[in-house]
């Protein structure tokens, strides 16, 4: 048992080292495997309707590419216009924010003898905004000027669909082959863990993707109706970052309130400021009480803190590849840890001082299962 554990830990360590060394070229392959994994249930349904696996895979990938292209054609120009407008108006926005601070906060600070604090605050706001704008410009230029970035984008657009197609065609055969490599006496346990990991990953990824799309659309439309400058861009950012618990809502709220204060406060337009805040309050209420419970639920077993740690840690180590791998790895570790705790609570080590409470081997529920097939 100890030898198998050491072998498993050694294999996991070697895998992490390889991921780190090859992180610059793994993105299209990891993205292709993830895409095939998400689309496999749809291919299974088409097979049950009488379509061959090859034809089903071709049809699914073609539809996916068409939907993706149409979405990009709609979203990218809109986001690009908003970003260009944000960069163009950034100096004026900073000046207005500094003026608001001097007009509204200055008298209060003067009463308490804080004129130096006001000047420092205005200077900090200007410096922060200038540095943020410079960083944004440098980032956007690096996306298009670097040959490595262009190669990465091209490989992602070309290699990912090809990898997804081949993996999707051979998915069931690969799972069956992996199942055959497991020793027969361990297959029930491995199949059970496989089903639980699969349920956690698919439940979270599919549900959270729908949550991001719904909230991003709600925030973008809501802020646009309020008349907030860059409201569509802020809404899309907030919806996209909703994948990380609490980060999306908090980021969108701070950005939108900051823009609303600069845009509406000089005119004492408290109604539109209140409406901006109300958009995020309503969105947060819908997410916490209706959308997330219905689409994600509590069955996936991914605690928000554990998920945030996994996303930040793997993103820092492996970049965007790490973000793609964070959820599957976090879900797998969670399932394995819960299984280990379950076995520990049934073990003689836990019941050493209470022999009468030790469950008899014949009374323990059997661990049966089959090769997981997702619907």
C-alpha positions as CSV (number, residue, x, y, z in Angstrom):
1,X,0.0,0.0,0.0
2,X,2.8,2.4,0.9
3,X,4.6,1.6,-2.3
4,X,1.6,2.3,-4.5
5,X,1.1,5.6,-2.6
6,X,4.7,6.6,-3.3
7,X,4.4,5.6,-7.0
8,X,1.2,7.7,-7.3
9,X,2.7,10.7,-5.6
10,X,5.8,10.4,-7.8
11,X,3.7,10.2,-11.0
12,X,1.7,13.3,-9.9
13,X,4.9,15.2,-9.2
14,X,6.4,14.3,-12.6
15,X,3.1,15.3,-14.3
16,X,3.2,18.7,-12.6
17,X,6.8,19.3,-13.6
18,X,6.0,18.4,-17.2
19,X,3.0,20.8,-17.2
20,X,5.2,23.6,-15.9
21,X,8.0,22.9,-18.5
22,X,5.5,22.6,-21.4
23,X,3.0,25.3,-20.3
24,X,3.8,27.5,-23.3
25,X,2.7,24.9,-25.9
26,X,-0.1,23.0,-24.0
27,X,-2.9,25.6,-24.3
28,X,-4.5,24.3,-27.6
29,X,-4.3,20.7,-26.5
30,X,-5.7,21.3,-23.0
31,X,-8.4,23.5,-24.5
32,X,-9.2,20.8,-27.1
33,X,-9.5,18.0,-24.5
34,X,-11.7,20.3,-22.3
35,X,-13.9,21.0,-25.3
36,X,-14.3,17.4,-26.2
37,X,-15.1,16.5,-22.6
38,X,-17.9,19.1,-22.4
39,X,-19.3,18.0,-25.8
40,X,-19.1,14.3,-25.2
41,X,-22.7,13.9,-23.7
42,X,-24.1,15.6,-26.7
43,X,-22.3,13.2,-29.0
44,X,-23.7,10.3,-26.9
45,X,-27.2,11.6,-27.4
46,X,-26.8,11.9,-31.1
47,X,-25.5,8.3,-31.2
48,X,-28.6,7.1,-29.4
49,X,-30.6,8.9,-32.1
50,X,-28.9,6.7,-34.7
51,X,-26.1,9.0,-35.8
52,X,-22.6,7.5,-36.1
53,X,-19.9,8.7,-33.7
54,X,-17.8,10.3,-36.6
55,X,-20.8,12.1,-38.0
56,X,-22.0,13.3,-34.6
57,X,-18.5,14.7,-33.8
58,X,-18.3,16.5,-37.1
59,X,-21.8,18.0,-36.7
60,X,-21.1,19.1,-33.1
61,X,-17.8,20.7,-33.9
62,X,-19.2,22.5,-36.9
63,X,-22.1,23.9,-34.9
64,X,-19.8,25.0,-32.1
65,X,-17.4,26.8,-34.5
66,X,-20.3,28.6,-36.2
67,X,-21.8,29.7,-32.8
68,X,-18.3,30.8,-31.6
69,X,-17.6,32.8,-34.7
70,X,-21.0,34.6,-34.6
71,X,-20.5,35.4,-30.9
72,X,-17.0,36.8,-31.5
73,X,-18.2,38.9,-34.4
74,X,-20.9,40.5,-32.2
75,X,-19.0,40.8,-28.9
76,X,-15.4,41.7,-30.0
77,X,-16.2,44.9,-32.0
78,X,-18.5,46.1,-29.2
79,X,-15.8,45.4,-26.6
80,X,-13.1,47.0,-28.8
81,X,-15.2,50.2,-29.2
82,X,-15.8,50.4,-25.5
83,X,-12.1,49.9,-24.7
84,X,-11.0,52.5,-27.3
85,X,-13.5,55.0,-25.8
86,X,-12.3,54.2,-22.3
87,X,-8.7,54.9,-23.3
88,X,-9.7,58.1,-25.1
89,X,-11.6,59.6,-22.2
90,X,-9.3,58.4,-19.4
91,X,-7.4,61.7,-18.9
92,X,-10.7,63.7,-18.7
93,X,-12.2,61.2,-16.3
94,X,-9.2,61.5,-14.0
95,X,-9.4,65.3,-14.1
96,X,-13.1,65.2,-13.2
97,X,-12.5,62.7,-10.4
98,X,-9.8,64.9,-8.9
99,X,-12.1,67.9,-9.2
100,X,-14.9,66.0,-7.4
101,X,-12.5,65.1,-4.6
102,X,-11.4,68.8,-4.2
103,X,-15.0,70.0,-4.3
104,X,-16.8,67.4,-2.2
105,X,-14.1,66.0,0.1
106,X,-11.8,69.1,0.3
107,X,-14.0,71.2,2.8
108,X,-14.3,68.2,5.1
109,X,-10.6,67.6,5.1
110,X,-9.9,71.3,5.7
111,X,-12.1,71.2,8.8
112,X,-10.1,68.5,10.3
113,X,-6.8,69.9,9.1
114,X,-6.2,67.5,6.3
115,X,-5.3,69.6,3.2
116,X,-2.1,67.6,2.7
117,X,-4.2,64.4,2.7
118,X,-6.4,65.9,-0.1
119,X,-3.4,66.7,-2.3
120,X,-1.9,63.3,-1.7
121,X,-5.2,61.6,-2.5
122,X,-5.6,63.6,-5.7
123,X,-2.0,62.8,-6.7
124,X,-2.6,59.1,-6.0
125,X,-5.7,59.0,-8.1
126,X,-4.0,60.6,-11.0
127,X,-0.9,58.3,-10.7
128,X,-3.0,55.2,-10.4
129,X,-5.2,56.0,-13.4
130,X,-2.2,57.0,-15.5
131,X,-0.4,53.8,-14.7
132,X,-3.5,51.7,-15.3
133,X,-4.0,53.3,-18.7
134,X,-0.3,52.8,-19.6
135,X,-0.5,49.1,-18.5
136,X,-3.7,48.6,-20.6
137,X,-2.2,50.1,-23.7
138,X,1.0,48.0,-23.3
139,X,-1.1,44.9,-22.7
140,X,-3.2,45.5,-25.8
141,X,-0.1,46.2,-27.9
142,X,1.6,43.0,-26.7
143,X,-1.3,40.9,-27.8
144,X,-0.9,41.9,-31.4
145,X,2.8,42.8,-31.7
146,X,4.4,39.8,-30.2
147,X,5.0,36.9,-32.7
148,X,4.7,34.4,-29.9
149,X,1.3,35.8,-29.0
150,X,0.2,35.6,-32.6
151,X,1.4,32.1,-32.9
152,X,-0.4,31.1,-29.7
153,X,-3.7,32.7,-31.0
154,X,-3.3,31.0,-34.3
155,X,-2.6,27.6,-32.8
156,X,-5.5,28.0,-30.4
157,X,-7.9,28.7,-33.3
158,X,-6.5,26.0,-35.6
159,X,-5.2,23.2,-33.4
160,X,-7.9,23.2,-30.7
161,X,-10.8,22.2,-33.0
162,X,-8.7,19.4,-34.5
163,X,-7.7,18.1,-31.1
164,X,-11.3,18.3,-29.9
165,X,-12.5,16.4,-33.0
166,X,-10.1,13.5,-32.6
167,X,-10.6,13.3,-28.8
168,X,-14.4,13.4,-29.2
169,X,-14.4,10.6,-31.8
170,X,-12.3,8.3,-29.6
171,X,-13.6,9.4,-26.1
172,X,-15.6,6.3,-25.2
173,X,-12.8,4.0,-26.5
174,X,-10.2,5.9,-24.4
175,X,-12.3,5.7,-21.3
176,X,-12.9,1.9,-21.8
177,X,-9.1,1.4,-22.3
178,X,-8.2,3.3,-19.1
179,X,-10.8,1.3,-17.3
180,X,-9.3,-2.0,-18.5
181,X,-5.9,-0.9,-17.1
182,X,-7.3,-0.7,-13.5
183,X,-6.8,-3.9,-11.5
184,X,-10.2,-5.7,-11.4
185,X,-10.4,-5.7,-7.6
186,X,-10.0,-1.9,-7.5
187,X,-12.4,-1.1,-10.4
188,X,-15.5,-0.5,-8.2
189,X,-13.7,2.1,-6.1
190,X,-12.1,3.8,-9.1
191,X,-15.4,3.9,-11.1
192,X,-17.1,5.4,-8.1
193,X,-14.5,8.1,-7.7
194,X,-14.6,8.7,-11.5
195,X,-18.4,9.2,-11.4
196,X,-18.1,11.6,-8.5
197,X,-15.3,13.6,-10.1
198,X,-17.1,13.7,-13.4
199,X,-20.3,15.0,-11.7
200,X,-18.4,17.7,-9.8
201,X,-16.6,19.0,-12.9
202,X,-19.5,18.9,-15.3
203,X,-22.0,20.3,-12.7
204,X,-19.7,23.2,-11.9
205,X,-18.4,24.1,-15.3
206,X,-21.6,23.9,-17.2
207,X,-23.6,25.5,-14.5
208,X,-21.1,28.3,-13.8
209,X,-20.7,29.0,-17.6
210,X,-24.5,29.6,-17.8
211,X,-24.3,31.8,-14.7
212,X,-21.5,33.9,-16.3
213,X,-23.5,34.3,-19.5
214,X,-26.7,35.2,-17.7
215,X,-25.1,37.7,-15.3
216,X,-22.8,39.2,-17.9
217,X,-25.8,39.9,-20.2
218,X,-27.9,41.2,-17.2
219,X,-25.2,43.6,-16.0
220,X,-24.3,44.8,-19.6
221,X,-28.0,45.5,-20.5
222,X,-28.8,47.0,-17.1
223,X,-25.8,49.4,-17.1
224,X,-26.5,50.3,-20.7
225,X,-30.1,51.1,-19.8
226,X,-29.0,53.3,-16.9
227,X,-26.8,55.2,-19.4
228,X,-23.5,54.5,-17.7
229,X,-20.4,55.2,-19.7
230,X,-18.7,51.9,-20.7
231,X,-21.6,50.0,-19.1
232,X,-21.5,47.2,-21.6
233,X,-17.8,46.6,-21.1
234,X,-18.1,46.7,-17.3
235,X,-21.0,44.3,-17.5
236,X,-19.1,41.8,-19.7
237,X,-16.1,42.0,-17.4
238,X,-18.2,41.4,-14.3
239,X,-20.0,38.5,-16.0
240,X,-16.7,36.9,-17.1
241,X,-15.1,37.2,-13.7
242,X,-18.1,35.6,-12.0
243,X,-16.4,32.3,-12.7
244,X,-14.2,33.3,-9.7
245,X,-16.5,33.5,-6.6
246,X,-17.3,37.0,-5.5
247,X,-14.6,38.6,-7.7
248,X,-16.8,39.3,-10.7
249,X,-19.5,41.1,-8.7
250,X,-17.1,43.1,-6.5
251,X,-15.0,44.1,-9.5
252,X,-18.0,45.2,-11.6
253,X,-19.5,47.0,-8.7
254,X,-16.4,49.1,-7.9
255,X,-15.8,49.9,-11.6
256,X,-19.4,50.9,-12.2
257,X,-19.8,53.0,-9.0
258,X,-16.5,54.8,-9.8
259,X,-17.6,55.6,-13.3
260,X,-21.1,56.6,-12.0
261,X,-19.7,59.0,-9.5
262,X,-17.5,60.7,-12.1
263,X,-20.4,60.8,-14.6
264,X,-23.4,61.7,-12.4
265,X,-22.1,63.3,-9.2
266,X,-21.2,66.7,-10.7
267,X,-24.9,67.0,-11.7
268,X,-26.2,65.7,-8.4
269,X,-27.9,62.9,-10.3
270,X,-28.4,60.6,-7.4
271,X,-31.1,58.6,-9.2
272,X,-28.7,57.2,-11.8
273,X,-26.1,56.5,-9.2
274,X,-28.7,54.6,-7.2
275,X,-29.8,52.7,-10.3
276,X,-26.2,51.7,-11.0
277,X,-25.9,50.3,-7.5
278,X,-29.3,48.7,-7.8
279,X,-28.2,46.8,-11.0
280,X,-25.6,45.0,-9.0
281,X,-27.7,44.5,-5.9
282,X,-30.4,42.9,-8.1
283,X,-27.8,40.8,-9.9
284,X,-26.3,39.6,-6.7
285,X,-29.7,38.7,-5.3
286,X,-30.6,36.7,-8.5
287,X,-27.3,35.0,-8.5
288,X,-27.3,33.9,-4.9
289,X,-31.0,33.0,-4.6
290,X,-32.1,31.8,-8.0
291,X,-29.5,31.4,-10.7
292,X,-26.6,29.7,-8.9
293,X,-28.8,27.3,-6.8
294,X,-30.7,26.2,-9.9
295,X,-27.8,25.9,-12.3
296,X,-24.9,24.9,-10.1
297,X,-26.3,23.8,-6.7
298,X,-24.4,22.5,-3.8
299,X,-23.8,19.0,-5.1
300,X,-20.5,19.8,-6.9
301,X,-18.6,20.0,-3.6
302,X,-16.3,22.9,-4.5
303,X,-16.0,25.4,-1.7
304,X,-15.6,29.0,-3.0
305,X,-12.4,29.5,-0.9
306,X,-10.9,26.3,-2.2
307,X,-11.9,27.2,-5.8
308,X,-10.4,30.7,-5.5
309,X,-7.1,29.3,-4.2
310,X,-7.0,26.7,-7.0
311,X,-7.6,29.3,-9.7
312,X,-5.1,31.7,-8.4
313,X,-2.4,29.1,-7.6
314,X,-2.6,27.2,-11.0
315,X,-3.1,30.5,-12.9
316,X,0.1,31.8,-11.3
317,X,2.1,28.6,-12.0
318,X,0.8,27.7,-15.5
319,X,-0.9,30.8,-16.9
320,X,-4.1,30.3,-18.9
321,X,-3.5,26.5,-19.0
322,X,-3.5,26.5,-15.2
323,X,-6.9,28.3,-15.2
324,X,-8.3,25.5,-17.5
325,X,-6.9,22.8,-15.2
326,X,-7.7,24.4,-11.9
327,X,-11.4,23.3,-11.7
328,X,-10.8,19.6,-12.7
329,X,-7.9,19.3,-10.4
330,X,-9.6,21.0,-7.5
331,X,-12.7,18.8,-8.0
332,X,-10.6,15.7,-8.2
333,X,-8.7,16.5,-5.0
334,X,-11.9,17.3,-3.2
335,X,-13.5,14.0,-4.2
336,X,-10.4,12.0,-3.2
337,X,-10.1,13.8,0.1
338,X,-13.7,13.1,1.0
339,X,-13.3,9.5,0.0
340,X,-10.1,9.2,2.2
341,X,-12.0,10.8,5.1
342,X,-14.9,8.3,4.6
343,X,-12.5,5.4,4.6
344,X,-10.7,6.8,7.7
345,X,-14.0,7.1,9.6
346,X,-14.7,3.4,8.8
347,X,-11.2,2.2,9.7
348,X,-9.8,0.5,12.8
349,X,-7.5,3.5,13.3
350,X,-10.6,5.7,14.0
351,X,-12.4,3.1,16.0
352,X,-9.4,1.8,17.9
353,X,-10.7,2.8,21.3
354,X,-14.3,1.8,20.5
355,X,-14.2,-1.8,19.1
356,X,-18.0,-2.2,19.5
357,X,-18.5,0.7,17.0
358,X,-16.2,-0.6,14.3
359,X,-18.3,-1.5,11.3
360,X,-18.1,-5.2,10.2
361,X,-16.7,-5.7,6.8
362,X,-19.9,-7.6,5.7
363,X,-22.1,-4.6,6.8
364,X,-20.2,-2.0,4.8
365,X,-22.1,-0.9,1.6
366,X,-20.6,-2.4,-1.6
367,X,-18.7,-0.1,-3.9
368,X,-20.1,-1.1,-7.3
369,X,-20.0,0.8,-10.5
370,X,-19.4,0.7,-14.2
371,X,-17.5,2.8,-16.8
372,X,-19.1,6.3,-16.4
373,X,-21.2,7.5,-19.3
374,X,-22.4,11.1,-19.0
375,X,-25.8,12.2,-20.2
